[in-house]
């Protein structure tokens, strides 16, 4: 009887509970209609995964921009220590695009843990200690998801772009990739559409790969990359002592972290695995003077971070072998790229170097058919004492001309142009060379107040030049022009199946007076590094490049040129 009395009470309780649950569900449904759960969840995940920008802990003391411009006309100060959060409407891939030229910066002294997408996910501790701000370059209005360096388009041909300084009739018919450099002394402005040349602003590219493989790699902007260099002077054992600036006591290191950003595409950070894969079973040779050695060592340092090569070289040919892909890196010395001899000729006695401008250097030419990629560079030795010979006739000289009754037919700058024309012609007519040749244009030096041997100096240069600071260097401009003219004349003689590309870095690197060893070319702890009381600068090197430093960009460019060539061929044959 007691059990039967309890049953109705239990049934009533259950009925009331079900009714209460129904009321709760009804009210919840009304609430969701007015404020959908999906938007709340979406907001949460966007806040957690929104694309971010890495900023150093503080901007320079002289930096006056203390605002974060997410959209045009929307300037909001960020208090020190605040969280920097981009709304979902400001980034493509979420709900919109970033406005052109948007600048992200933090007030001086503020802390930031915001991150920038980059192909290299490992952040170096010292890179987060630098001061600066970050700006999205004009011409890249869309921030994309991080992607691998090999996520880029293929191309069938590099095309040709003729520099204005070259005669039209010379350039006519030349089928080769040539891109004009940033002219010295220019004062370009950042514009939409990618017509940027150089600004020493600290900019970050919005993508890690190029979707436009035909864009001009040599017009763009230097930007500060807080990720820093790919290696350090302590992580690469092949750096020549004179280029080991940090090891020689250079106190600043901001110069290591500036990277080049083409206006209409992106130049990815160097991808060592990508390079080795593209060069599988192949050999790349650097042929030229000590600046060519500088570039070769830079490439070795970049590759060393993923694989330690075997040294298989000798005194005649430096050669490093990467076992994983059977890739070889070769360097051969050739100061002029053409034949030279000390023997007496006509009125030039024995001992003075005779440079035969019309004869390629046989020391490397015999090996050319065994190379898949050849990087050629020369020019600086034309400042040294020498005699110029054409068709076995003395036609000029540098720092040597004893017979004042005779008139020299060419000077050293003209001789350089003739040598370039003939070495290019010898490569593109070689019956057994079918590879890719790259002529790296004249590397600018930055001796101020004199030449290397007359008190010139780059002491105290720590950042790239601003456009308004650029001073035209007539000698460098003339060397570059003669080199370009010689290149185009030589390429018209092409008869083999090779490919020849001009890597025109002269204007681009005219802004990098900060990248040279300067007085930090020696390990001597007692070396003089400052101007003396008499105003004289210390002995220094304003020609070669610190490692790590701007020279690493040359190999990013080489990788991009190789990628375009090999992936382009693969695409066209598929």
C-alpha positions in Angstrom: 0.0 0.0 0.0 2.8 2.4 0.8 4.5 1.6 -2.5 1.4 2.3 -4.5 1.1 5.7 -2.7 4.6 6.7 -3.7 4.2 5.9 -7.4 1.8 8.8 -8.2 4.2 11.2 -6.5 7.1 10.0 -8.6 5.1 10.3 -11.8 4.2 13.8 -10.9 7.8 14.7 -10.2 8.9 13.3 -13.6 6.2 15.1 -15.4 7.2 18.4 -13.8 10.9 17.9 -14.7 10.1 17.2 -18.3 7.9 20.3 -18.5 10.7 22.4 -17.0 13.3 21.0 -19.5 10.9 21.9 -22.3 10.6 25.4 -21.1 14.4 25.7 -20.8 14.9 24.4 -24.3 12.3 26.8 -25.7 14.0 29.8 -24.0 17.4 28.7 -25.2 16.2 28.5 -28.7 14.9 32.0 -28.6 18.3 33.2 -27.2 20.2 31.4 -30.0 18.0 33.0 -32.7 18.9 36.5 -31.4 22.6 35.7 -30.9 23.8 32.6 -32.8 26.2 30.3 -31.1 28.2 29.9 -34.3 29.2 33.6 -34.2 30.4 33.3 -30.7 32.4 30.1 -31.5 33.8 31.8 -34.6 34.9 34.8 -32.6 36.6 32.6 -30.1 38.6 30.7 -32.7 39.5 33.7 -34.7 40.9 35.3 -31.6 42.9 32.2 -31.0 44.1 31.6 -34.5 44.1 35.0 -36.2 47.2 35.7 -38.3 49.7 37.6 -36.2 52.7 39.8 -36.7 56.0 39.4 -34.8 57.3 42.6 -33.4 60.4 43.2 -31.4 60.1 44.2 -27.8 60.4 47.9 -28.5 60.7 50.3 -31.4 63.7 52.6 -31.8 63.9 55.6 -29.4 63.5 58.0 -32.3 60.4 56.2 -33.6 57.4 58.5 -33.5 54.7 56.3 -34.9 53.0 54.8 -31.9 49.8 53.7 -33.6 48.4 50.6 -35.0 46.6 51.2 -38.3 44.4 48.2 -39.0 42.3 50.0 -41.6 42.8 53.4 -43.3 41.8 56.2 -41.0 41.6 53.9 -37.9 44.5 54.8 -35.6 44.4 53.4 -32.1 47.1 53.6 -29.6 48.2 50.5 -27.9 49.1 50.9 -24.2 52.3 49.3 -23.0 51.9 45.7 -22.3 48.5 45.4 -24.1 47.6 42.4 -26.2 47.8 43.2 -29.9 44.7 41.6 -31.6 43.7 41.8 -35.2 40.0 41.7 -35.9 38.7 39.0 -38.2 37.6 41.7 -40.7 41.2 42.8 -41.3 42.8 39.7 -42.8 42.2 37.9 -46.0 41.5 34.2 -45.3 39.2 35.4 -42.5 36.8 38.1 -43.7 38.7 40.7 -45.7 41.9 42.3 -46.9 44.6 44.3 -45.2 44.7 47.9 -46.5 47.7 48.9 -48.6 50.6 50.2 -46.7 49.1 49.2 -43.3 51.6 49.7 -40.5 51.7 47.6 -37.3 53.7 49.1 -34.5 53.9 49.3 -30.8 54.7 52.2 -28.5 58.2 52.5 -27.2 58.9 50.2 -24.3 55.8 48.0 -24.9 56.0 44.2 -24.8 54.7 42.1 -27.6 54.3 38.4 -28.3 52.7 38.8 -31.7 54.1 36.6 -34.5 54.7 36.8 -38.2 54.1 33.9 -40.5 57.3 32.8 -42.1 58.7 29.7 -43.8 61.3 29.5 -41.0 59.4 28.7 -37.9 62.4 28.7 -35.5 62.9 32.1 -33.9 66.4 33.0 -32.8 66.5 34.4 -29.3 68.6 37.4 -30.3 66.2 38.3 -33.1 63.5 39.1 -30.5 65.9 41.6 -28.8 66.0 44.1 -31.6 64.2 47.3 -31.8 61.9 48.3 -34.7 58.5 48.3 -36.2 57.0 46.3 -39.0 55.2 47.5 -42.1 53.3 45.6 -44.7 54.7 46.7 -48.1 52.6 48.4 -50.6 51.7 46.2 -53.6 51.0 43.3 -51.3 47.5 43.9 -50.1 46.6 40.4 -49.1 48.0 38.6 -46.1 48.1 34.9 -46.8 48.4 31.8 -44.7 52.0 30.7 -44.1 53.2 28.4 -46.9 56.2 26.4 -47.8 58.9 27.9 -50.0 58.2 25.5 -52.8 54.5 26.6 -53.0 55.2 28.8 -56.0 54.2 28.9 -59.6 56.2 27.5 -62.5 57.5 29.5 -65.4 58.5 28.6 -69.0 60.8 31.5 -69.8 62.5 34.3 -67.9 62.0 36.8 -70.8 64.0 40.0 -71.2 63.9 43.5 -69.7 66.5 45.9 -71.2 68.0 48.6 -69.1 67.5 52.1 -70.4 71.3 52.7 -70.3 71.9 50.1 -73.1 71.7 51.1 -76.7 68.5 49.9 -78.3 70.3 48.3 -81.2 72.5 46.4 -78.8 69.6 45.0 -76.9 67.6 44.1 -80.0 67.1 40.4 -80.4 68.8 39.4 -77.1 66.8 36.5 -75.7 67.9 36.5 -72.1 66.5 37.5 -68.7 67.9 40.9 -67.7 66.3 43.1 -65.1 67.3 46.7 -64.6 68.4 47.6 -61.1 67.4 50.5 -58.8 69.2 53.5 -60.2 71.8 55.1 -58.0 70.6 58.4 -56.5 66.9 57.7 -57.0 64.5 58.8 -54.4 61.6 56.4 -55.0 58.3 56.4 -53.1 56.2 53.5 -52.0 53.3 53.2 -54.4 50.4 50.9 -54.9 51.0 48.6 -57.8 54.4 47.6 -56.6 56.5 50.4 -58.0 58.7 50.5 -55.0 62.5 50.9 -55.1 64.0 51.2 -51.6 63.0 52.5 -48.3 64.9 51.6 -45.2 61.6 50.9 -43.4 61.2 47.7 -41.5 58.7 45.8 -43.6 57.5 42.3 -43.6 56.3 40.5 -46.7 52.8 39.1 -46.5 53.7 35.8 -48.2 56.6 33.4 -48.2 56.5 32.5 -51.9 56.0 34.1 -55.3 52.9 33.7 -57.4 54.4 35.7 -60.2 57.6 34.0 -61.3 58.1 36.5 -64.0 58.3 39.6 -61.8 61.4 41.8 -61.6 63.4 40.5 -58.7 65.7 43.6 -58.6 63.2 46.4 -58.0 61.8 46.5 -54.5 62.5 47.3 -50.8 64.9 46.4 -48.1 63.0 45.5 -44.9 64.0 44.5 -41.4 63.2 40.9 -40.6 63.1 40.2 -36.9 63.7 36.5 -37.5 67.3 37.4 -38.2 69.8 35.5 -40.3 69.7 31.8 -41.2 73.0 31.1 -39.6 75.6 32.7 -37.3 79.3 33.2 -37.5 79.6 30.4 -34.9 77.4 27.9 -36.8 79.4 27.9 -40.0 83.1 26.9 -40.1 84.0 28.0 -43.6 83.7 31.8 -43.2 86.9 33.6 -44.3 88.3 35.4 -41.3 88.1 38.9 -43.0 84.3 38.4 -43.5 83.7 37.1 -40.0 82.6 40.5 -38.7 81.0 39.3 -35.4 84.0 37.1 -34.7 86.3 40.1 -35.3 84.5 42.2 -32.7 81.8 44.2 -34.6 79.5 45.4 -31.9 76.3 45.9 -33.9 74.3 43.2 -35.7 71.2 44.9 -37.1 72.7 44.7 -40.6 72.4 40.9 -40.5 68.6 41.1 -40.4 67.6 43.2 -43.5 66.1 41.2 -46.4 65.1 42.1 -49.9 61.5 42.3 -51.0 60.7 42.6 -54.7 57.8 45.0 -55.4 55.5 42.6 -57.3 56.3 39.3 -55.7 58.2 37.9 -52.7 61.7 36.5 -52.4 61.4 33.6 -50.0 63.9 33.0 -47.2 66.6 30.6 -48.4 65.3 27.0 -48.2 68.4 24.7 -48.0 66.4 21.5 -48.6 64.7 23.1 -51.6 68.0 24.1 -53.1 69.6 20.7 -52.6 66.5 19.0 -54.1 66.5 21.3 -57.2 70.3 20.6 -57.6 70.0 16.9 -57.1 72.9 15.2 -59.0 74.1 18.6 -60.2 77.0 20.9 -59.8 77.0 24.7 -59.2 80.2 26.5 -59.8 81.2 30.0 -58.6 83.9 31.5 -60.8 85.6 34.8 -60.2 87.5 36.8 -57.6 87.3 37.0 -53.8 83.8 38.4 -54.0 82.8 35.2 -55.8 84.4 33.3 -53.0 82.4 35.5 -50.5 79.1 34.3 -52.2 80.2 30.7 -52.4 80.9 30.6 -48.7 77.6 32.2 -48.0 75.8 29.4 -49.9 77.8 26.8 -48.0 76.8 28.4 -44.7 73.2 28.4 -45.7 73.3 24.7 -46.7 75.5 23.7 -43.7 72.5 24.2 -41.4 70.8 21.1 -42.9 73.7 19.0 -44.0 77.5 19.1 -43.4 79.2 18.5 -46.8 82.4 16.6 -47.6 85.4 18.6 -48.7 86.6 17.0 -51.9 88.5 20.0 -53.3 92.1 20.8 -54.1 94.1 24.0 -54.7 92.8 24.4 -58.2 89.1 23.7 -57.5 87.4 24.0 -54.1 84.6 21.4 -54.1 82.1 20.4 -51.5 79.8 17.4 -51.8 76.4 17.0 -50.2 75.7 13.3 -50.0 72.0 13.4 -49.5 71.4 14.7 -53.1 74.8 14.2 -54.7 75.0 18.0 -55.1 78.4 19.6 -55.6 79.4 23.2 -54.8 82.5 24.3 -56.7 84.7 27.5 -56.6 87.4 28.3 -59.1 89.6 31.4 -58.9 89.6 33.7 -62.0 90.3 37.3 -61.2 89.5 38.7 -64.6 87.5 35.7 -66.2 89.8 36.2 -69.2 93.3 34.9 -69.9 96.2 36.7 -68.2 99.9 36.2 -68.4 103.1 37.9 -67.0 105.1 37.4 -70.2 106.5 40.4 -72.1 104.5 41.7 -75.0 105.7 44.5 -77.3 106.7 47.4 -75.0 105.1 45.9 -71.9 107.9 44.1 -70.0 107.7 40.8 -68.1 106.1 40.9 -64.7 103.3 43.3 -65.3 100.0 41.4 -65.7 98.8 41.2 -69.3 95.0 40.8 -69.5 93.9 39.3 -72.9 90.4 40.7 -73.1 89.4 38.5 -76.1 90.5 35.2 -74.6 88.5 33.4 -71.9 90.4 32.0 -68.9 91.3 28.4 -69.9 91.7 27.4 -66.3 87.9 27.2 -65.8 86.7 26.9 -69.4 87.8 23.3 -69.7 85.5 22.4 -66.8 82.4 24.3 -68.0 80.8 21.3 -69.7 80.8 19.5 -66.3 78.9 22.3 -64.5 75.1 22.6 -64.5 74.9 26.1 -63.0 77.7 28.6 -63.3 77.8 31.9 -61.4 80.3 34.4 -62.9 81.5 37.6 -61.3 84.3 40.0 -62.0 85.2 43.7 -62.2 87.2 44.7 -59.1 90.5 43.6 -60.5 90.2 46.1 -63.3 91.2 48.7 -60.6 94.6 46.9 -60.3 97.8 47.5 -62.3 97.5 45.7 -65.6 98.0 45.9 -69.4 95.1 45.3 -71.7 95.6 43.2 -74.8 93.3 42.7 -77.8 94.3 40.7 -80.9 97.8 40.5 -79.4 98.0 44.3 -79.4 98.4 46.5 -76.3 95.4 48.7 -76.3 95.5 50.2 -72.8 96.6 49.8 -69.2 95.7 50.6 -65.7 98.3 52.3 -63.4 100.8 51.5 -66.1 101.5 53.3 -69.4 105.3 54.1 -69.8 105.2 55.4 -73.3 103.6 58.8 -73.2 104.0 59.2 -77.0 101.4 56.4 -77.6 97.8 56.9 -76.9 95.8 54.3 -75.0 92.8 53.1 -77.0 90.7 52.0 -74.0 90.6 52.6 -70.2 90.0 50.1 -67.5 86.2 50.6 -67.5 86.0 50.0 -71.3 88.3 47.0 -70.9 85.9 45.5 -68.4 83.0 45.8 -70.8 85.1 44.1 -73.6 86.0 41.2 -71.2 82.4 40.7 -70.3 81.3 40.6 -73.9 83.9 38.0 -74.7 83.4 35.8 -71.7 79.6 35.7 -72.2 80.1 34.9 -75.9 82.5 32.1 -75.1 79.9 30.6 -72.8 76.9 30.8 -75.1 78.9 29.4 -78.0 80.6 26.6 -76.1 79.5 23.4 -78.0 79.4 21.3 -74.9 77.8 23.7 -72.4 74.0 23.2 -72.0 73.6 24.5 -68.4 72.4 27.7 -66.7 74.9 30.6 -66.5 74.3 33.5 -64.1 76.3 36.7 -64.4 76.2 38.5 -61.1 76.5 42.2 -61.8 79.2 44.5 -60.4 79.2 44.4 -56.6 79.3 48.0 -55.2 81.9 49.1 -52.7 81.2 51.9 -50.2 84.4 53.7 -49.6 83.5 57.3 -48.6 86.0 60.1 -48.6 88.4 58.3 -50.9 89.2 55.0 -52.5 90.3 51.8 -50.7 93.9 53.0 -50.8 93.4 56.7 -50.3 91.6 56.9 -47.0 88.1 55.7 -48.0 85.9 54.6 -45.1 82.7 52.9 -44.2 83.3 53.0 -40.5 80.2 53.3 -38.3 77.7 52.3 -40.9 75.0 50.2 -39.2 71.8 50.5 -41.3 71.0 50.6 -45.0 71.0 54.0 -46.7 67.8 55.9 -47.1 67.1 57.0 -50.7 67.7 60.6 -49.8 71.1 59.6 -48.5 72.2 58.0 -51.7 75.1 59.7 -53.5 75.8 58.7 -57.1 79.1 56.9 -57.6 80.1 57.6 -61.2 82.7 54.8 -61.3 80.2 52.1 -60.2 77.6 53.4 -62.6 80.0 53.3 -65.5 81.2 49.8 -64.6 77.7 48.6 -64.3 76.7 50.1 -67.6 79.7 48.6 -69.5 79.0 45.3 -67.9 75.4 45.3 -69.0 76.3 46.4 -72.6 79.0 43.7 -72.8 76.5 41.1 -71.6 73.9 42.0 -74.2 76.4 42.1 -77.0 77.8 38.7 -76.0 74.5 37.1 -75.7 73.5 37.9 -79.3 76.2 35.4 -80.4 74.4 32.5 -78.7 74.5 29.2 -80.6 74.3 26.5 -78.0 71.4 25.2 -75.8 72.6 27.0 -72.6 70.6 29.6 -70.7 72.2 32.8 -69.5 70.7 35.2 -66.9 71.9 38.6 -65.6 71.6 38.8 -61.8 71.5 42.6 -61.6 72.3 43.4 -57.9 74.3 46.6 -58.4 71.6 49.1 -57.7 70.0 47.0 -55.0 73.2 46.7 -53.0 74.2 50.3 -53.5 72.1 51.0 -50.3 73.9 48.4 -48.2 76.9 50.4 -47.0 76.3 48.8 -43.6 77.0 45.3 -44.8 80.8 45.5 -45.2 83.4 44.5 -42.6 84.8 48.0 -42.4 87.5 48.1 -39.7 86.3 44.7 -38.4 88.3 42.7 -40.9 90.8 41.4 -38.4 90.7 39.3 -35.3 93.5 41.5 -33.7 92.1 42.7 -30.4 94.2 45.8 -30.6 93.1 46.9 -34.0 91.9 50.4 -34.5 88.2 50.6 -35.2 87.5 54.4 -34.9 88.7 57.5 -36.6 91.9 58.8 -35.2 92.4 62.3 -33.6 93.8 63.4 -37.0 90.5 62.4 -38.7 92.1 59.4 -40.5 90.0 56.3 -40.7 91.3 52.9 -39.6 92.4 50.3 -42.2 89.2 48.7 -43.5 87.3 46.6 -46.0 84.3 48.3 -47.7 84.3 45.9 -50.6 83.6 42.4 -49.3 80.5 41.5 -47.2 80.0 40.4 -43.7 78.7 36.8 -43.0 76.0 36.5 -42.2 74.8 39.6 -43.9 73.5 41.1 -47.2 75.6 38.6 -49.3 73.1 35.9 -48.3 70.5 37.6 -50.4 72.6 36.9 -53.5 72.0 33.2 -52.9 68.3 33.7 -52.2 68.2 35.3 -55.7 70.3 32.4 -57.2 67.8 29.9 -55.7 64.9 31.7 -57.2 66.6 31.9 -60.6 67.3 28.2 -60.5 63.8 27.4 -59.3 62.3 29.3 -62.3 64.6 27.6 -64.7 64.2 24.0 -63.5 60.5 24.1 -62.4 59.7 26.1 -65.5 61.3 23.3 -67.7 59.4 20.7 -65.8 56.1 22.5 -66.2 56.6 23.1 -70.0 57.5 19.4 -70.6 54.5 18.1 -68.6 
